[in-house]
C-alpha cells in the first residue's frame, strides 16, 4: 500500500526537502499552500507534476478539513508557519493565529476526521529562548523570548495535550537551527551567504547585520527532515530534540562564508544596523539530541563548514545565472 502524506508549508525550506525525501520513499505527497495570486514555488518548482498541491490556510478551519479529505493521509507534517522570528514582534497577533491556533485547527480537523493519522508538529528551539539548561533536552524548562517562540510553545503543548486527551499519534520535533540552499533571503544565514556571493561577483560592497555574538546550534535541513520522518515511524509517539550539540556564533558563520571566496578578514565588508537587533535577544541555543540518536538512530551527516560552503556556492551560481 502506498503511504500518503500531507505537508503544510510545502513551499518552505523544510517542506520542500521533506517532500523530496518522501518521494524517494515512494509516498504519495500532498503539499498544502496558501491561495495567492502568484504562487511562491521557488523551492518546489522541481516537484510540479510529482506532488499534488492543495490550497488551504492555517487560519481557516474548513479549508483544512477539505485538505484532509482530499489527501486522505497516513501522515501529516505541520511545517506551515510565520517563520521569521524578527517579524513576530511586528505582527504578534498574526503570529499567534498562524503558529499557535493554526496547529490547534489541524488537530481539531484530525480529531473530527476520525481516522488514525500520525501527526508531526514542527516545534522549535526558540521555545527554550533564555536557556535554563545548556544544552537543552526534552525535559528542559521553556523560556521563549519572542512572540514567535511563545506561539510555537502553545502549539507544542496543545499537540501533547491532544495526544494525551484523545489518544492521538502526535509527535513534536524540537528542531534547533538548520539551514540549506533553500533558506529564505530574509534570514540572517541566507543574508550572509547571498551577500558574500554578491561581494564575490562585485554586485555589493557590504552586508548589514545585527548582533554578531549570538550563538546557534546549526545543522543542515536535509539531515533534519530525515529526523521528522523517523519520529512518525516509531510504535509510540514521543517528542524529540534534533540538534548537533555544537554552537557557532554569527561571527563564525561569517568566517566560514567568507572563507569560500578566500577572504580571511571580512571586517570591511560587514556592518551593524540597530534595526536588525531583536527587542529581546536569545544569546545562545544548543541542543542535546541524545534521545533522538538512541531511539531514532538519527545523527547529523553534514558538517557546519560543508553546509555554509554549499549555501555560498549555490548563491554564486544563482546570481551568475540571473546575470
C-alpha positions in Angstrom: 0.0 0.0 0.0 1.3 3.4 -0.9 1.6 5.7 2.0 0.1 9.2 1.7 1.5 12.3 3.4 0.2 15.8 3.7 2.8 18.6 4.3 1.7 22.1 5.4 4.2 24.8 4.3 5.4 22.6 1.5 6.9 25.6 -0.4 9.2 26.4 2.5 12.8 25.1 3.0 11.8 22.2 5.3 8.6 21.4 3.4 10.4 21.1 0.1 13.2 18.9 1.5 10.7 16.7 3.2 8.7 16.3 0.0 12.0 15.2 -1.7 12.6 12.6 1.0 9.1 11.2 1.0 9.1 10.9 -2.8 12.3 8.9 -2.5 10.4 6.6 -0.1 7.6 6.2 -2.7 5.0 8.2 -0.8 2.1 10.0 -2.5 2.8 13.5 -1.4 0.2 16.3 -1.0 1.6 19.8 -0.3 -0.6 22.5 1.3 -0.1 26.1 0.1 -2.0 29.3 0.8 -4.1 30.6 -2.1 -2.4 33.6 -3.7 -2.5 35.5 -7.0 1.1 34.4 -7.6 2.3 31.0 -6.3 5.7 31.1 -4.5 7.1 27.7 -5.7 10.7 28.7 -5.9 11.7 25.7 -3.7 9.2 23.3 -5.2 9.4 24.1 -8.9 11.1 20.7 -9.4 8.2 19.0 -7.7 5.5 20.1 -10.0 3.9 17.0 -11.6 5.4 14.9 -8.8 3.3 16.0 -5.8 -0.3 17.3 -5.5 -0.6 20.9 -4.4 -3.7 21.7 -2.3 -4.9 25.2 -1.4 -5.7 25.8 2.3 -4.8 28.1 5.1 -3.9 27.5 8.7 -6.3 30.3 9.7 -9.3 28.6 8.0 -10.7 25.5 9.7 -12.9 24.5 6.8 -10.1 24.6 4.3 -8.1 22.3 6.5 -10.9 19.8 6.6 -11.2 19.8 2.8 -7.5 19.3 2.6 -7.6 16.3 4.8 -10.5 14.7 2.9 -8.7 15.2 -0.5 -5.3 14.0 0.7 -6.6 11.1 2.9 -3.2 10.9 4.5 -1.5 8.4 6.8 0.9 11.1 8.0 0.5 14.9 8.4 3.5 17.2 8.9 2.7 20.7 10.1 5.6 22.8 8.8 3.4 25.8 7.9 4.2 28.9 10.0 5.0 32.6 10.1 8.7 31.5 10.3 10.7 34.7 10.6 11.3 35.4 14.3 12.2 39.1 13.9 8.9 39.8 12.1 6.9 38.3 15.0 7.3 41.5 17.1 5.7 43.5 14.3 2.8 41.0 13.7 2.3 39.2 17.1 -1.4 38.6 16.6 -0.9 37.0 13.1 2.0 35.0 14.5 -0.2 33.6 17.3 -3.1 32.9 14.9 -0.9 31.0 12.4 1.7 29.4 14.5 -0.3 28.7 17.6 -4.0 28.4 16.7 -3.1 27.0 13.3 -1.8 23.9 14.9 -4.9 23.6 17.0 -7.1 23.8 13.9 -5.2 21.0 12.3 -5.5 18.9 15.5 -9.3 19.6 15.6 -9.6 18.7 11.9 -7.7 15.4 12.6 -9.9 14.6 15.6 -13.1 15.2 13.6 -11.6 13.2 10.6 -11.9 10.2 12.9 -9.3 8.1 11.1 -5.9 7.1 12.5 -3.4 9.7 11.2 0.1 10.3 12.5 0.8 14.0 13.2 4.1 15.8 13.3 4.3 19.3 14.8 7.4 21.4 14.0 8.4 22.7 17.4 11.5 24.9 17.7 14.5 25.7 19.9 13.1 29.2 20.2 10.8 27.8 22.8 13.9 27.5 25.1 14.9 31.1 24.5 16.6 32.2 27.6 18.3 28.9 28.2 17.6 27.4 31.6 19.9 24.5 30.8 22.7 24.3 28.3 22.4 22.1 26.3 18.6 21.8 26.3 16.9 18.4 26.2 13.3 17.3 26.1 13.0 17.9 29.8 14.5 21.4 29.9 12.1 24.1 31.0 11.0 26.6 28.3 11.6 30.3 28.4 10.6 31.8 25.0 11.9 35.3 24.2 9.7 36.3 21.2 6.1 36.2 20.1 7.2 33.5 17.6 8.6 31.4 20.4 5.5 31.9 22.6 3.1 30.9 19.8 5.2 27.8 19.0 5.1 26.8 22.6 1.3 26.9 22.6 1.4 24.7 19.5 3.8 22.3 21.2 1.7 21.9 24.4 -1.6 21.6 22.6 -0.1 18.8 20.4 0.9 17.0 23.6 -2.5 17.7 25.2 -4.4 16.2 22.3 -2.1 13.2 22.3 -2.9 12.6 26.0 -6.6 13.6 25.8 -7.7 11.9 22.6 -5.1 9.1 22.2 -3.7 10.6 19.0 -0.4 9.7 17.5 1.1 13.2 17.9 4.9 13.9 17.8 6.7 17.2 18.4 10.2 17.6 16.9 12.1 20.3 18.7 14.5 21.2 15.9 17.4 23.6 16.6 18.6 25.9 13.8 19.0 24.3 10.5 19.7 25.8 7.1 20.1 25.0 3.4 20.4 26.5 0.0 16.6 26.9 0.0 16.5 29.2 3.1 14.6 32.5 2.6 16.7 35.5 1.9 15.3 37.4 4.9 17.0 35.0 7.4 20.5 36.1 8.6 22.2 32.9 7.4 21.0 33.3 3.8 21.5 37.1 4.0 25.2 36.3 4.7 25.7 33.7 2.0 23.9 35.8 -0.6 25.8 38.9 0.5 29.2 37.0 0.3 28.2 35.8 -3.2 27.3 39.4 -4.3 30.6 40.7 -2.9 32.5 38.0 -4.8 30.7 39.0 -8.0 31.2 42.7 -7.5 27.4 43.3 -7.0 27.6 44.5 -3.4 30.1 46.2 -1.1 28.8 45.4 2.4 26.5 43.2 4.4 24.5 44.9 7.2 23.7 42.7 10.2 22.5 42.9 13.8 24.1 41.0 16.7 27.2 39.2 15.7 27.7 37.5 19.0 24.5 35.4 19.0 25.3 31.6 19.1 23.2 28.9 17.5 23.3 25.1 17.1 23.2 24.9 13.3 22.6 21.8 11.2 21.7 21.0 7.6 18.0 20.9 6.7 18.0 17.7 4.6 19.5 15.9 7.5 16.8 17.3 9.8 13.8 16.3 7.7 15.0 12.7 8.0 14.5 13.0 11.7 11.0 14.3 11.2 10.1 11.2 9.1 11.8 8.9 11.7 9.7 10.2 14.5 6.5 9.1 12.8 7.9 5.6 12.1 8.0 4.7 15.8 5.5 2.5 17.6 4.8 5.1 20.3 4.5 8.8 19.8 7.0 11.0 21.7 8.9 14.3 21.5 12.5 14.7 20.3 15.2 17.3 20.3 17.0 17.4 17.0 20.4 19.2 17.2 24.1 18.9 16.5 25.1 19.7 20.1 27.7 22.3 18.8 27.3 26.1 18.7 28.7 28.7 16.3 28.4 32.5 16.6 27.3 34.7 13.7 31.0 35.8 13.5 32.0 32.1 12.9 29.3 31.8 10.3 30.8 34.9 8.6 34.3 33.2 8.9 33.1 30.1 7.1 31.2 32.0 4.4 34.0 34.4 3.5 36.4 31.5 3.5 34.5 30.3 0.4 35.8 33.4 -1.5 39.2 33.4 0.1 38.7 36.4 2.3 40.1 36.0 5.8 39.5 39.5 7.3 35.9 40.4 6.5 35.6 43.4 8.8 35.5 45.9 6.0 32.6 44.0 4.3 30.3 43.8 7.3 28.5 46.5 9.2 25.9 46.5 12.0 22.5 48.2 11.9 20.4 48.7 15.1 17.3 47.8 13.2 18.4 44.2 13.0 18.7 43.7 16.7 15.9 41.8 18.5 14.0 43.6 21.3 14.7 40.5 23.5 17.8 38.7 22.3 18.4 35.0 22.6 22.2 34.8 23.3 22.8 31.1 22.7 20.8 28.0 21.7 22.3 24.5 22.0 20.6 21.2 21.9 21.1 17.7 23.4 19.8 15.1 20.8 20.9 12.0 22.8 17.3 10.7 22.8 16.9 11.0 19.1 20.3 9.4 18.4 19.4 6.5 20.7 15.7 5.9 19.9 15.6 7.0 16.3 19.1 6.1 15.2 19.4 9.6 13.9 22.6 11.8 13.7 23.6 14.8 11.6 25.5 13.9 8.5 26.6 17.3 7.1 29.3 19.4 8.8 28.8 23.1 9.6 31.5 24.1 7.1 30.1 21.9 4.3 26.6 23.4 4.9 27.9 27.0 4.7 30.0 26.3 1.6 27.1 24.7 -0.2 24.9 27.7 0.5 27.6 30.2 -0.7 28.4 28.2 -3.8 24.6 27.9 -4.6 24.1 31.6 -4.3 27.1 32.4 -6.5 25.6 30.0 -9.2 22.1 31.6 -8.8 23.5 35.1 -9.2 25.6 34.2 -12.2 22.5 32.7 -13.8 20.5 35.8 -13.1 23.2 37.9 -14.7 
